[in-house]
Amino acid sequence: MAEDHEVLTTEEAAALLRVSTKTVLSLVRSGKLPGEKVGRAWRFPKRDVLDYVRGSSEHKAGIVDE
């Protein structure tokens, strides 16, 4: 159950999604990926990142590495 509450950094979320950190920040700013800003850094619940991966193909179309 500890995995349910695991929090990822921007770099860890990018590695899990296999995209750049720039793409992760673009997704969060567009509202496609939930995240919270803690100080100057972003944090992402692992469950939300995995839910995004499992989402519809419409959501997946948003993952394009620039």
C-alpha positions in Angstrom: 0.0 0.0 0.0 2.9 2.4 0.4 3.1 2.5 -3.4 -0.3 4.1 -3.4 1.1 7.1 -1.6 4.5 7.3 -3.4 5.3 10.7 -4.8 7.5 11.3 -7.8 9.7 14.2 -8.8 9.5 15.7 -12.3 12.5 13.6 -13.4 11.0 10.4 -12.0 7.6 11.1 -13.7 9.4 11.8 -17.0 11.3 8.6 -16.7 8.1 6.6 -16.0 6.4 8.2 -18.9 9.5 8.0 -21.1 9.3 11.7 -22.1 11.4 14.8 -21.2 10.9 16.8 -18.1 9.8 19.6 -20.3 6.9 17.5 -21.6 5.9 16.6 -18.1 5.7 20.3 -17.1 3.7 21.0 -20.3 1.2 18.2 -19.4 0.8 19.5 -15.8 0.3 23.1 -17.0 -2.3 22.1 -19.5 -4.2 20.2 -16.8 -3.7 16.8 -18.4 -1.5 15.5 -15.6 -2.2 16.2 -12.0 0.6 17.6 -9.9 1.4 19.9 -7.0 4.0 22.5 -6.7 6.1 22.3 -3.5 8.2 25.3 -3.3 9.9 25.6 -6.7 9.6 21.9 -7.5 6.7 19.8 -8.8 5.6 16.6 -7.2 3.4 13.9 -8.8 1.5 11.1 -7.0 2.7 7.9 -8.7 -0.9 6.7 -8.9 -1.9 9.7 -10.9 1.0 9.2 -13.3 0.1 5.6 -13.8 -3.6 6.5 -14.3 -2.5 8.9 -17.0 -0.5 6.2 -18.7 -3.6 3.9 -18.6 -5.9 6.6 -19.8 -7.5 6.8 -23.2 -5.6 7.1 -26.4 -6.8 10.7 -26.6 -4.7 11.4 -23.5 -1.8 9.5 -24.7 -1.8 11.6 -27.9 -0.7 14.4 -25.6 2.6 12.7 -24.9 4.8 13.8 -27.7 8.4 14.5 -26.8 9.6 17.8 -28.3 
